[in-house]
C-alpha cells in the first residue's frame, strides 16, 4: 500500500499529457507547421511510447520557442526516454532499495555490499559490456580481475548514446530548476542566461533533473564496480585487494613483491577515483567528480519536490549522507567540491582500506621488518587509498 501511495503522489509529476491526444495527425499541412501543433504531435507520440519520433517533434518545438516551458519539459523527458530510463521503474527500484534502511539510523557504510544502495540501483541504467568498454580503458595488470580506468566524463557523454541523451535532458531542463540547486562545479548547470522566470511545472522539472542525474551517476558508478566473478558479489577492485591481503610475506623478495602490488593498487585508486578538478584540457570533468555531482544534484532535485515520500529518497540520502553534510555546511567552492569527492571516496574505499590496514599490521608477525623508507611508502599508499587526512582507529599502527 505504501508503494502505491508513493507512486500516486508522483504521478502528477511524471504525466506529460493525455494519451489520447492525437492532434496533428489530421489537421491541414499548414497548421502542422505551427508551434502548438508540433508540440501536441510530439506529446502524443511521447504518450504512445514512440520516444524517437517524440524527440524529433519536441526538438522542433523547442527550436521554434526555446523559452517555452512545455517544449523544454517534453524535450527533456523525450531525451530521458531515449536513454532507456523509465521514471516509474526507477522510482520502484528506489523504493525497494530504500525500504530496508528507511527506519535505520545506523551510519551508512557504502563499502558493505549488502547495504550499498547504488549497487541495488545500478542495473536500472542498463549499461552494456560494449558501453563499459567505451567508458574507459582496461587495466589488466591483474588479468583475472581487470578494472576500468575511466575516461573523462565529457568524452563519455559524447561516446555513449544514452549518456548523450541524459546530458541533453540536463541541459534543456536547467533553466527550469531552482537556481540554488545548481552546482558551480558542473558546467552544465551554468544556465542563468536562459532562465525562464514564469515557471508552472516545478515538480516535473525537478523530477526530470533528479532522474537524469541519478541515471548518469549509476552509469559512472558501474565503471567502478566491474565484476567478472559471477560467483561473488565483490568487484574486481575488491578482489585485487583480497589477493593482496592473502599473499604470503615471509621473505625479502615477497615483501618487495607486496610493496610493488600495493603501489599498483594505489595507482589504480588514483586513476579511478581522482580528487583533482580537471580531467583533461579538452574534457574538463572526471567521471568520479561527475558521479559525486550527479548524486548531489539528484538528491537536491527530489528535495525541491514537496511531498516526495521518504521511501523514494531513502536510498539516495544514504548514498549521499556525507557529501550532503559538506554541501550544506560549505559554499559551493572548489574546496567544497574536492571535500565532497574525498568524503565519497572514503566511503567507497572503506572496506578496501580496512583490509589493507589489517594486512599491514600483520607484517611484523610474519617476520618482516620494514625499513623507514618502506614504512613511509606503505603509509603513503594507505593514506591515498583510504582518503584519511588524520589517523583513525583503522589506521595501521606503523602509520600513527
Beta strands, then each sheet from edge to edge (+ up, - down):
strand 1: 136-139
strand 2: 147-150
sheet 1: 1+ 2-
end
